[in-house]
Amino acid sequence: AAAASLDFGQVDLPGPTGEANTLSLAPRGRVLCLGPDAETLLAQTIQALAAGNAVLAVAPGAPAALSALTSKGLPLAAIDGRPDP
């Protein structure tokens, strides 16, 4: 529902002196989703995919948490683990 509610068209923003200000959302390419839990990772992944991005998801249990999406042929890679800073 959150991904479906995103407005990807131009949004007019108010300006203090009457100038035209617009906000546009655009895909950014590959996005890293880090969870930290399965529910949050799924929400991040769905929102990133809905915005037109490819996703690299890294979290404990990520392949299992995203198995329903990885079988759909989406631009998604899921890695089980935790990044080591």
C-alpha positions in Angstrom: 0.0 0.0 0.0 2.9 2.4 0.8 4.6 1.8 -2.5 1.3 2.2 -4.4 0.6 5.5 -2.7 3.9 7.1 -4.0 3.3 9.9 -6.4 6.0 9.9 -9.1 4.6 12.9 -11.0 5.8 16.5 -10.4 4.5 18.0 -7.1 4.2 21.8 -6.9 5.8 23.1 -3.7 4.9 26.5 -2.2 7.5 29.2 -2.5 7.9 32.2 -0.2 8.2 34.7 -3.0 6.0 33.2 -5.7 8.7 31.3 -7.7 7.8 27.9 -9.1 9.2 25.0 -7.1 8.6 21.4 -8.1 9.6 18.1 -6.7 10.1 15.1 -9.0 10.9 11.5 -7.9 13.1 9.4 -10.2 14.8 6.0 -10.0 18.3 6.1 -8.7 19.7 2.8 -10.1 20.7 0.1 -7.7 19.6 0.5 -4.1 21.0 -1.2 -1.0 18.4 -2.4 1.5 19.7 -3.6 4.9 16.6 -4.5 6.9 17.4 -4.9 9.8 14.6 -7.4 10.2 12.6 -9.4 7.6 9.5 -7.2 7.8 11.5 -4.0 7.4 13.6 -5.5 4.6 10.5 -6.5 2.7 9.0 -3.0 3.0 12.2 -1.4 1.9 12.6 -3.7 -1.1 9.0 -3.2 -2.3 9.3 0.5 -2.1 12.6 0.6 -3.9 11.3 -1.7 -6.7 8.1 0.4 -7.0 10.3 3.4 -7.6 12.0 1.7 -10.5 15.2 0.7 -8.8 17.2 -2.5 -8.8 17.7 -3.9 -5.3 20.5 -5.5 -3.4 19.1 -6.8 -0.1 21.6 -7.8 2.6 20.2 -9.1 5.9 20.1 -12.3 8.0 17.5 -14.5 6.3 17.1 -12.1 3.3 16.7 -14.9 0.6 13.9 -16.5 2.6 12.2 -13.2 3.5 12.2 -12.1 -0.2 11.6 -15.5 -1.8 8.2 -14.5 -3.2 9.8 -11.5 -5.0 13.0 -13.2 -6.2 10.9 -15.8 -8.2 9.1 -13.0 -10.1 12.1 -12.1 -12.3 12.5 -8.6 -10.7 15.9 -6.8 -10.6 16.6 -8.1 -7.1 19.5 -9.9 -5.4 19.1 -11.2 -1.8 22.2 -12.1 0.3 22.0 -13.8 3.7 24.3 -11.9 6.0 25.2 -8.7 7.8 27.5 -6.1 6.4 30.7 -5.6 8.3 31.5 -1.9 8.5 
